[in-house]
Amino acid sequence: MIVRIEKSKLAAIINLLYDLPLKGKQSRHRTKFIKLLHERLEEYREDIKQLLKEHCNLDESGEPVVKDDNTYDVKDIEAYIKDKKELDEEEIVIEGGDVQGMLKTVKEILFNCDREFRGEEAMIYDYICEKFEEGEGK
């Protein structure tokens, strides 16, 4: 099984899974999956910081300048938006050996979940279920 997840969706998926009431093996495997996603989320956040450094005017310490309205002082907003969109749409890939059992358990959790989702949470739930469906048999 292979699961591909867009980097921009990582935090929302972590939050969705974190709030599910689980016990035993399901809870352990969910926790391992969240830890794996969290590591990738930290990498994504670092990539965003690097992207800001590339596209913003920098202060004396080499950090992006923040304007009075709490936005970054971006030199070329169109280039930044293009690069940020590309980064957001990059996918992480989870597959292989020692994560197969964990992925199967998380898939079971999601597909057998009887919790009611609304709004943005429902969209994320649908997204992650689709990603597990796409990864079946791979």
One Martini backbone bead per residue (centre of mass of N, CA, C, O) as a GRO file, in nm:
protein
  138
    1MET     BB    1   0.097   0.036   0.021
    2ILE     BB    2   0.014   0.372  -0.089
    3VAL     BB    3   0.059   0.710   0.040
    4ARG     BB    4  -0.057   1.029  -0.080
    5ILE     BB    5   0.030   1.364   0.043
    6GLU     BB    6  -0.030   1.675   0.075
    7LYS     BB    7   0.137   1.909   0.251
    8SER     BB    8  -0.112   2.110   0.310
    9LYS     BB    9  -0.276   1.858   0.473
   10LEU     BB   10  -0.131   1.758   0.732
   11ALA     BB   11  -0.252   1.916   0.975
   12ALA     BB   12  -0.550   1.830   0.932
   13ILE     BB   13  -0.501   1.525   0.959
   14ILE     BB   14  -0.385   1.522   1.237
   15ASN     BB   15  -0.633   1.647   1.379
   16LEU     BB   16  -0.838   1.434   1.300
   17LEU     BB   17  -0.692   1.184   1.426
   18TYR     BB   18  -0.646   1.290   1.719
   19ASP     BB   19  -0.977   1.298   1.788
   20LEU     BB   20  -0.995   0.997   1.788
   21PRO     BB   21  -1.143   0.735   1.955
   22LEU     BB   22  -0.901   0.501   2.084
   23LYS     BB   23  -0.763   0.164   2.104
   24GLY     BB   24  -0.483   0.018   2.122
   25LYS     BB   25  -0.372  -0.056   1.819
   26GLN     BB   26  -0.509   0.188   1.692
   27SER     BB   27  -0.370   0.401   1.866
   28ARG     BB   28  -0.076   0.328   1.803
   29HIS     BB   29  -0.093   0.361   1.490
   30ARG     BB   30  -0.191   0.648   1.489
   31THR     BB   31   0.055   0.766   1.637
   32LYS     BB   32   0.265   0.682   1.425
   33PHE     BB   33   0.136   0.837   1.191
   34ILE     BB   34   0.149   1.116   1.319
   35LYS     BB   35   0.454   1.126   1.355
   36LEU     BB   36   0.519   1.106   1.056
   37LEU     BB   37   0.358   1.358   0.969
   38HIS     BB   38   0.503   1.559   1.157
   39GLU     BB   39   0.780   1.539   1.027
   40ARG     BB   40   0.679   1.641   0.748
   41LEU     BB   41   0.568   1.910   0.853
   42GLU     BB   42   0.839   2.029   0.944
   43GLU     BB   43   0.967   2.026   0.664
   44TYR     BB   44   0.756   2.211   0.535
   45ARG     BB   45   0.806   2.455   0.720
   46GLU     BB   46   1.101   2.488   0.631
   47ASP     BB   47   1.037   2.536   0.332
   48ILE     BB   48   0.881   2.797   0.381
   49LYS     BB   49   1.109   2.957   0.506
   50GLN     BB   50   1.294   2.939   0.259
   51LEU     BB   51   1.099   3.072   0.061
   52LEU     BB   52   1.088   3.344   0.207
   53LYS     BB   53   1.393   3.406   0.183
   54GLU     BB   54   1.384   3.413  -0.135
   55HIS     BB   55   1.118   3.638  -0.158
   56CYS     BB   56   1.236   3.832   0.059
   57ASN     BB   57   1.309   4.071   0.249
   58LEU     BB   58   1.585   4.124   0.464
   59ASP     BB   59   1.726   4.141   0.749
   60GLU     BB   60   2.014   4.153   0.936
   61SER     BB   61   1.957   3.830   1.019
   62GLY     BB   62   1.806   3.690   0.755
   63GLU     BB   63   1.509   3.768   0.783
   64PRO     BB   64   1.203   3.819   0.713
   65VAL     BB   65   1.014   4.085   0.650
   66VAL     BB   66   0.781   4.250   0.862
   67LYS     BB   67   0.511   4.419   0.841
   68ASP     BB   68   0.274   4.609   1.003
   69ASP     BB   69   0.043   4.390   0.885
   70ASN     BB   70   0.183   4.096   0.917
   71THR     BB   71   0.347   4.085   0.652
   72TYR     BB   72   0.541   4.006   0.402
   73ASP     BB   73   0.825   4.127   0.215
   74VAL     BB   74   0.761   4.079  -0.100
   75LYS     BB   75   0.905   4.110  -0.409
   76ASP     BB   76   0.743   3.861  -0.578
   77ILE     BB   77   0.430   3.752  -0.559
   78GLU     BB   78   0.394   3.563  -0.804
   79ALA     BB   79   0.639   3.381  -0.750
   80TYR     BB   80   0.559   3.296  -0.468
   81ILE     BB   81   0.285   3.169  -0.531
   82LYS     BB   82   0.392   2.957  -0.724
   83ASP     BB   83   0.593   2.818  -0.525
   84LYS     BB   84   0.387   2.759  -0.298
   85LYS     BB   85   0.194   2.583  -0.461
   86GLU     BB   86   0.401   2.370  -0.532
   87LEU     BB   87   0.463   2.291  -0.241
   88ASP     BB   88   0.171   2.219  -0.147
   89GLU     BB   89   0.144   1.986  -0.384
   90GLU     BB   90   0.332   1.822  -0.268
   91GLU     BB   91   0.419   1.484  -0.199
   92ILE     BB   92   0.393   1.243   0.021
   93VAL     BB   93   0.540   0.914   0.088
   94ILE     BB   94   0.381   0.609   0.202
   95GLU     BB   95   0.582   0.310   0.238
   96GLY     BB   96   0.643  -0.006   0.318
   97GLY     BB   97   0.722  -0.245   0.524
   98ASP     BB   98   0.685  -0.122   0.848
   99VAL     BB   99   0.399   0.043   0.750
  100GLN     BB  100   0.171  -0.151   0.659
  101GLY     BB  101   0.016  -0.207   0.923
  102MET     BB  102  -0.047   0.085   0.987
  103LEU     BB  103  -0.204   0.152   0.727
  104LYS     BB  104  -0.427  -0.058   0.764
  105THR     BB  105  -0.532   0.052   1.033
  106VAL     BB  106  -0.597   0.342   0.941
  107LYS     BB  107  -0.795   0.258   0.727
  108GLU     BB  108  -0.996   0.121   0.916
  109ILE     BB  109  -1.057   0.364   1.086
  110LEU     BB  110  -1.170   0.541   0.857
  111PHE     BB  111  -1.384   0.332   0.725
  112ASN     BB  112  -1.517   0.276   1.041
  113CYS     BB  113  -1.614   0.548   1.100
  114ASP     BB  114  -1.887   0.706   1.312
  115ARG     BB  115  -1.821   0.986   1.272
  116GLU     BB  116  -1.914   1.318   1.244
  117PHE     BB  117  -1.866   1.535   0.969
  118ARG     BB  118  -1.774   1.884   0.909
  119GLY     BB  119  -1.679   2.065   0.673
  120GLU     BB  120  -1.347   2.067   0.667
  121GLU     BB  121  -1.333   1.786   0.798
  122ALA     BB  122  -1.490   1.640   0.569
  123MET     BB  123  -1.284   1.703   0.347
  124ILE     BB  124  -1.043   1.559   0.480
  125TYR     BB  125  -1.170   1.283   0.508
  126ASP     BB  126  -1.213   1.239   0.206
  127TYR     BB  127  -0.921   1.273   0.117
  128ILE     BB  128  -0.786   1.042   0.286
  129CYS     BB  129  -0.963   0.814   0.177
  130GLU     BB  130  -0.877   0.845  -0.117
  131LYS     BB  131  -0.574   0.787  -0.069
  132PHE     BB  132  -0.619   0.497   0.031
  133GLU     BB  133  -0.764   0.393  -0.222
  134GLU     BB  134  -0.532   0.456  -0.426
  135GLY     BB  135  -0.316   0.261  -0.254
  136GLU     BB  136  -0.438   0.012  -0.334
  137GLY     BB  137  -0.233  -0.247  -0.452
  138LYS     BB  138   0.071  -0.096  -0.424
   0.00000   0.00000   0.00000
